[in-house]
Amino acid sequence: MRAGGNDWVGGPGTHVMVVGGGPAGCTAARRLALGGCEVTLFERRPGWDKPCGGGIPQAYVDLYDIPPGLIERHTRELVFHAPSGREAHCPLGEGTYLAMVHRRVFDAYLRSRATEAGVSLVTGHVTEARVSRTGVEVVVDTGGTRCLYSGDAVIGADGVNSTVAGLIDGPMPPYLVTGQYRIGRTGREPADYDAAVHIFYMPELSSSAYGWVFPRREHFDLGVATRPEDAAALWHSLDRARAGLPPGVGDGPLLGRLAWRIPSRPRARLVADRVLLVGDAAGLVAPLTGEGIAYAMRSGDLAAETVLEDPSDLGVGHLERYHRRWKKGHRMSWGIMRRLESAFRASQWRREAMVDFFADPYVRRFVVSAYATRQIPHQRELFYGRTAAVALSCLARHFFRR
């Protein structure tokens, strides 16, 4: 629409197209619809199971009213495995948990909740997107038929290979290649594998890689994330990881395997005129931990909030508020996680030091606080200083043991 000399105008009936029906896209679409916008949500593969740990911190379960029936396991401990086989246990504390969800079921629920709020859902692959001074157009392949949709703005929630991101200048962010085995339950699972998330750093993997085992109601998800240049060895690494799991877990039936890519850094720019990027499309996966679901939902929420503040202004100047808010809320915590990632993942001896880092009582208190409240402790400067001191102490100790 065009009015009053302003080329980037929406209005009370602003039509926002959201590309991607995962946690980020559904959260943005639902909030926009509840705020009075006309919303069309495009989802390419409604039944797809994305390779994903599926963990959501308790604080975000509460924030987004995730029904208890969707939570397949309440895990109450993080266990870190060093290359040498040592373990560090990080209990989350009484009443604090990391929720495990099945992505296919969880995403379907989010889409259903969005449509109940008034969102129009279209099944199809957005193959092209273009923006003009009067609006945005997307070309959608609905299974042999190509359709053209137009609106006032578009939110790209279409993952690491985002089509919408092509509307914003800048390179594709770096990424990791992930592979995942779905291993059926045997009834002989050790208790600590049924109520904990296990994160391990295998000596045969590159220094940037890590693995995980997440429990589900009827299976375990065993995954590995590594650099693209090591992707050829991905399935071999998974086989090695599976062989190293305890009886009752690793010897369960193999129910399936999946592979995908996840971003390892945020994009430099998240907005342009009429365009916003959220979730994996924006590269918003937490450094060090690889968590993505909670941050995807939060980014979708902030993007919708920014549009709703002034739907009559869809220019980059206004939409940039979304990026500023994201950075304000995550710059400090993600900054320290990125520094820790750089410090600890450069070699195997540094990974040994990282396991000691997570075993430190002060660090454990921070993890519990973050999972329970989404907040880092008060007196941030003191917190960051103490965290850095613990990290340096662990690194120095293992440096001299090499």
GIRADA-V958407 format. One line per field, one symbol per residue. ss: DSSP state (H for helix, E for strand, C for the rest). Layout:
# GIRADA-V958407
ss=???
This chain:
# GIRADA-V958407
ss=CCECCECCCCCCCCEEEEECCCHHHHHHHHHHHHCCCEEEEEECCCCCCCCCCCEEEHHHHHHCCCCHHHEEEEECEEEEECCCCCEEEEECCCCCCEEEECHHHHHHHHHHHHHHCCCEEEECEEEEEEEECCEEEEEEECCCCEEEEEECEEEECCCCCCCHHHHCCCCCCCEEEEEEEEEECCCCCCHHHHCCEEEECCCCCCCCCEEEEEECCCEEEEEEEEEHHHHHHHHHHHHHHHHCCCCCCCCCCEEEEEEEEEECCCCCCCEECCEEECHHHHCCCCCCCCCCHHHHHHHHHHHHHHHHHCCCCCCHHHHHHHHHHHHHHHHHHHHHHHHHHHHHCCCHHHHHHHHHHHHCHHHHHHHHHHHHHCCCCCCHHHHHHHHHHHHHHHHHHHHCCC
